[in-house]
Amino acid sequence: MSHRANSLLPGGLLLCALFGLRAPVLHAQAAERRPWTVTAMFTGLRTGAEAGWVYGPELGVRRDFGAHGGVELRAALPVLDTEQYSDDGSAALDLGPTLTFADGKAEYGLSAGATGFLVADRGELVDGGIGAFAGGHVTARLTTGLGAVADARVRISGDAVYPSLSLGIAARF
């Protein structure tokens, strides 16, 4: 009986070690899983018109599915500019898939998809309508659910290209 107990001991120890080490990792992943990200940023959008750049708020909501993939909806409202003749501003609405990678201190992401422009009569965008966008972001985690985010995007509509830079905060929940 002693010989049989000794032969099961290495296998039992191996199973205990594997499950004992794996349980805290699984618990940490379950506790860390926050699939929603909301961003509030201030953006500068290059318009291609005479004033050059317009500024304003940009809000986004992202839902992650799985470890790296997700979908994001973002609205940019660049209505502030430096020229009196172009005070009406414009808006851009982006929708597309995202690819994100995170480590303990930062998150890196890419996104691409469809964009739609709403242009006012005296707005600074020279072309309205539907187009495409591509972008990337970096988020430095300040706490578990809060981070500082920097984002760069390029929106294309017709023959015009509209680059933008944004800075703000990201909240995960």
N, C-alpha and C positions, 0 to 999 in steps of 0.2 A: 504494500500500500504506500509506503514511503517512496518507493521508486516511481510509482505512477504519479504521485503528487509532484515530485520533482520534475517529471517530464512535462507536466502541464504548466509549471511555474513560468518558464520563459515566454510561452505564448500568452499566458494571462497577464504577465507584466507588460508585454508589448501592447496588448489591447488596452490595458488601463492607462498606459503612457500615452497612446494615441488619442483615446477619448478624453483623457484628463487634460491634455494639451490643447486639443481641438475645441473643447467646450468654451473656454474663455474667449477664443478667437471668434467663434460663431456668435457669442453673446455680444461682443464688442461690435461686430458688423451689424447685428440687429439693432443695437442701440444707436449706432451712428447713421443708420439709413434714414435720410431725409430727402424724399423724392421731389419736393417743390422748392424752387428758388425764385424769389422776387427781387428784381433789381430796380433801383431808383438812381438815375444818373443825370448829369448835365452834359449835353452834347454840343459839339460844334460840327456843322455840316457845310461842306464846300459846295456852293451852288452853281458855279460856272457863270453867274451873271455879274453885273457891275459891282455890286456890294461885296461879293466874294464869299463871305462866311455868314451864316445865321446860327443862332444859339437858342437853346431851350431845353426843357426837360425831356427825358426819355425813360419810359417805364417798360419793364419786361417781366414775363412769367414763363418759367421753364418747368416742364415735368419730365423727370428722368424715368426711363424704363430700362431696367437692368443695370449693369455696372457702368456702361459708358454711353449709351444712347439715350436720346430724349427728343422732345419737340419744344420749340420756343415761339412765343408770340411777343412781339415788341412794337411799341408805338413811340415814334420820335416826333416831337412837336417843336421844331425850331422856328420860333416866331419872333425872336429878338434879333435885331440887326443894327448896324450903325448908320444906315441911310434912311432919310425921311421918306423918300419916294417908294419904298418897298416894305411898308409896315404890315402888310397882310400876312406874311409868312406862309407856311405850308406844313404838311404832315406826311410822314412815311410810316407804313404799317408793314412789318416783316413777319413772315411765318415760314418755318422750316425746321428740318431735323438738326440735331446737335450731336457732337461727339466730344465727350469730356474725359479728362484724366486727372486724378487727384492724388496728392500725397498728403502727409500730415500737416503741411503748412500752406499749400497752394493748390489751386485748381486751374487747369489749362483747357481751353475748349475751342472748337471750330464749329461754325454753323454756315448753312447756305440754304437758299430757298427762294420763294417768291416775295416780291415787295410791291406795294401799291402806293402811289403818290396822290395826294390831294393838294392842288395848287390853287391859291386864291388869284383874283384878277391881277393884283400887283405883287404876287408872290415872287420869290427869288429863284425858284426852280424853273429852268427854262423848258422843261419837258415833263408833262404829267403822265398818268396812266399806270400801267402794270409793267414790271420788269423783274430783275433778279438781284439778289444780294449774296455776298460772301463776307464772312467776318471771323474774328478770333478774339478771345478774351483771356485775361489772367486775373484770378482772384486770390488775394493774399488773405488767408484766414486770420481774423483777429480773435474770434472765439469759435466755439463749435458751430454756432448757427449764424455768425455774422462775419462779413469780410469786406475788404476794399477791392473794388473791381475797376479794371481799365479795359476798354473795348475799342476795337478798330473795325470799321466796316466799309465796304464799297458797294454802292447801289448803282445799278445800271438800268436806264429806262430810255428806249429809243437809241439815239446816238450819244446821249449824255452819260457821264460817269460822275457820281457824287460820293466822294470819300467822307468819312466822319470819324471823329475821335470822341470818346465818352469816358467820364470818370464818375464814380459814385460808390454806392454801397449795395451789397447783396445779402439777403437774409434767406437762410435755408430752414425749411420746416417740413 
